[in-house]
Amino acid sequence: MGVPSEGGADRRVGAADFSSVVPRPRTRRMMLDAADHRRLAEFCPRLLGAQYEPGSEPGQEVEPRFIDLVEPATGARLGFQVSENYQRPDWTDHHRVPTQGTSI
């Protein structure tokens, strides 16, 4: 049973509204696997306007295993990691290449 609220929409009688109390989960980092993580990472700052996290910049003496980009306004991170056994996904054959996971 619903009752009209101030905005005219029905609200359930007795239903608790936690929207202002319980924070919504946010994705802070997405990590992508790649055979050539540096090449992929160098494409994304130009596309997204992101910046390299210190230690992830091109030209390091030792190439980092993980490369992180950060979006300055939100702090969201996009990471790239080397995967020696990386196989390009074939979206037409879900049994051939396993789905890559994400880090949240």
C-alpha positions as CSV (number, residue, x, y, z in Angstrom):
1,M,0.0,0.0,0.0
2,G,1.5,3.3,-1.0
3,V,0.8,6.9,0.1
4,P,1.6,10.0,-1.9
5,S,4.8,11.8,-0.9
6,E,5.5,15.5,-1.4
7,G,6.8,14.8,-5.0
8,G,3.6,13.0,-5.8
9,A,5.2,9.5,-6.0
10,D,4.0,6.7,-3.9
11,R,6.1,5.5,-0.9
12,R,5.5,2.3,1.0
13,V,4.1,2.7,4.4
14,G,6.6,1.6,7.0
15,A,9.5,1.3,4.5
16,A,12.7,2.7,5.8
17,D,14.6,5.2,3.7
18,F,18.3,4.7,4.1
19,S,19.4,6.5,1.0
20,S,20.8,9.4,3.0
21,V,22.4,7.2,5.7
22,V,24.0,4.3,3.8
23,P,26.7,5.3,1.3
24,R,26.5,3.7,-2.1
25,P,29.6,1.7,-3.2
26,R,31.8,3.4,-5.7
27,T,34.4,1.8,-8.0
28,R,37.7,3.4,-7.1
29,R,39.9,1.3,-9.4
30,M,39.5,-0.8,-12.5
31,M,42.5,-3.0,-13.4
32,L,42.9,-4.3,-17.0
33,D,45.1,-7.2,-18.1
34,A,47.2,-6.7,-21.3
35,A,50.0,-8.3,-23.1
36,D,51.6,-4.8,-23.7
37,H,50.3,-2.8,-20.7
38,R,52.5,0.2,-21.5
39,R,51.1,0.6,-25.0
40,L,47.5,0.5,-23.7
41,A,48.3,2.8,-20.8
42,E,49.8,5.4,-23.1
43,F,46.7,5.5,-25.2
44,C,44.3,6.2,-22.2
45,P,45.6,9.6,-20.8
46,R,45.0,11.2,-24.1
47,L,41.5,9.7,-24.3
48,L,40.4,10.2,-20.7
49,G,42.4,13.2,-19.6
50,A,43.9,11.1,-16.8
51,Q,47.4,11.5,-15.3
52,Y,50.1,9.0,-14.5
53,E,50.4,8.0,-10.8
54,P,53.9,8.7,-9.6
55,G,56.2,5.7,-10.5
56,S,54.0,4.8,-13.5
57,E,55.3,7.4,-16.0
58,P,56.9,6.3,-19.2
59,G,60.7,6.1,-19.3
60,Q,61.2,4.4,-15.9
61,E,64.5,2.6,-15.6
62,V,62.6,-0.6,-14.7
63,E,59.2,-1.0,-16.3
64,P,56.6,-1.4,-13.5
65,R,54.4,-4.5,-13.5
66,F,51.4,-2.2,-12.8
67,I,50.7,1.1,-14.4
68,D,48.2,3.4,-12.7
69,L,46.4,6.4,-14.1
70,V,44.4,8.7,-12.0
71,E,41.5,11.0,-13.0
72,P,42.3,14.3,-11.1
73,A,38.7,15.5,-10.4
74,T,37.4,12.3,-8.9
75,G,40.5,10.3,-7.9
76,A,39.3,7.3,-9.8
77,R,42.1,5.0,-11.0
78,L,42.5,2.9,-14.1
79,G,45.3,0.3,-13.8
80,F,47.1,-1.8,-16.3
81,Q,49.0,-5.0,-15.5
82,V,51.2,-7.4,-17.5
83,S,49.7,-10.7,-18.2
84,E,52.2,-13.0,-19.9
85,N,49.5,-15.5,-20.8
86,Y,47.0,-12.9,-21.9
87,Q,44.8,-14.0,-24.8
88,R,42.7,-11.4,-26.6
89,P,39.0,-12.1,-25.8
90,D,36.9,-13.7,-28.5
91,W,33.4,-12.5,-27.6
92,T,31.9,-15.0,-30.0
93,D,33.3,-18.0,-28.2
94,H,32.9,-17.7,-24.4
95,H,34.4,-21.2,-23.8
96,R,37.8,-20.5,-25.4
97,V,39.1,-17.6,-23.4
98,P,38.1,-17.2,-19.7
99,T,36.5,-13.9,-18.7
100,Q,39.1,-11.5,-17.2
101,G,38.4,-10.3,-13.6
102,T,38.3,-6.8,-12.3
103,S,39.6,-5.4,-9.0
104,I,37.3,-3.0,-7.2
